[in-house]
Amino acid sequence: MKPRKIPGSKSQLAIALSRLKVFTAPRPTLEQYPTDSEIAADIIWTAHMAGELEGAIVADLGCGTGILGIGTLLLGAKKVFFVDIDSRPLEILRSNLESLDLKGCFDIINSDVSGFTEKVDLVIQNPPFGTREKHTDKGFMEQAMQISGNIYSFHKTATADFIVKLCTDNGFRIIERFDFKFPLKQTLKQHKKKIERIDVSCFHIAQP
């Protein structure tokens, strides 16, 4: 296997991620939408600079087409578990991995996240925001806290108090919060604008 070419900057990482294929027919009931490449690169680069990726075992829960997990592989993660309940985006994920010649460093698991119990060094996830079903993201967070002591997780900024309480109740603390204007492209029927920007935060949480 050829050694991976590590992007030398956050902008190089963002460019690499922007070339990945995304959802072609998102399912509204699963709140599927692509994660913006610039935002993904910002968080993944932060984890990289903190020394959290080199040689790490990572889980990308609700991975979709894989932008977050692939980003960690590009920056030195040893292995990524890609977990998603929908098999269709996983086919796009496989295509993305092949396009980057990434082999032997991942497992693709077609399952609800509650069925994934492998212990990992890091979880990075962009779960459903719970706009269709309230607190859908709670299950993702609880599962992440079961399998890792180090988590980066995206949520609507308006739910920050809920995330803080969930962390406190489970013996975790918020290390840092990153706020974004998250672009949602017009992929679903209810979207009125070509791009809707919503307030989203990525919470970096860990056990004390």
Beta strands, then each sheet from edge to edge (+ up, - down):
strand 1: 57-61
strand 2: 79-84
strand 3: 106-110
strand 4: 122-125
strand 5: 150-156
strand 6: 173-185
strand 7: 195-206
sheet 1: 3+ 2+ 1+ 4+ 5+ 7- 6+
end
